[in-house]
Amino acid sequence: MIRAGLAVLRRPSLWPTALRQMRRTAPPGWWKRRPFLPVPSGEYLRFRLITQYGDPEHAWEPDDVVNYLRWCRNFEAGKYPG
């Protein structure tokens, strides 16, 4: 997770998209529960790891996180149909 975060930090153009995705995937009332950060639930992260890699224990690949954020940014900009 740290390597993925560093990969995003090195790309300031993706910061707004990363913040929007954090807000969208954070569970309601995240500020009331430890770790008091707007991070997705463990169930959601497990689902994403299974659908991406087929293994819930697989480490996040920094390039995959960056590509996902680029896709989100382009989709929001209407660069993909649908």
N, C-alpha and C positions, 0 to 999 in steps of 0.2 A: 504494500500500500504506500509506503514511503517513496519508493522509486517512482510509482505512478504519480504521486503528488508532486515530486520534483520535476517530472517530465512536463506536467501542466504549468508549474511555476516558471519554467523556461520559455513558455509561450504566452505572453501577455494578451495576445489577441483572443485566446480561449478563456481568459478569466471570467468575462461576463457570462459566457455559456456555462462554465463550470459552476458558477454561483447560482444560476437559474436552475440547473439540474440538481444541485444540492437542495435548494428550496423545494423543488417539485417532489423529490424522493424522500425528504425528511418526514418522519411520522408526526402527526399532530401532537402538539404539546411536548416536543423534543426538549425544550428548555426546562422541563420539570423532572427529567430523568438523566441520570449519569449516562454518558460522559458530558452532558449539557452542551452537546454540539449537534448541528443539524445534519446528522449522518443517517443514511437509510437504515432500515431495520435489518437485523441479521438474516431474517427470512428472505427479504428482497435480495440482499447481496448473495445469499446462497443460490437463489433462483437464477440470478444473472450469471454466476460462475458455472452453474450446470448448463445453462443454455449456450454460453460462450465456449466453454472448454470440455463439458461433459463430466466435470469433476468439481464438487463443491470445495475441495481443499486446494485447488489449483491457485497459484499466486497470480495476482493481476499482472498482466503484461503492460508495461508503460505505453508501448506503441498502440496497443488496443484501446487504452483509455483515451489517448490523444485522438485516435481515429474516430472513436465514438463521439467525442465532443465536437470534432469537425463535422461529423454527420449531423449532429443535433443543430449546430449553427447553420449549416446549409439548408436543412429541412425547415427551420424557422424562417429563413430568408426566402423560402419558396423555390429553392433550386432543385427540389425533387418533386415529382408529381405525387399527388395524392394523399 
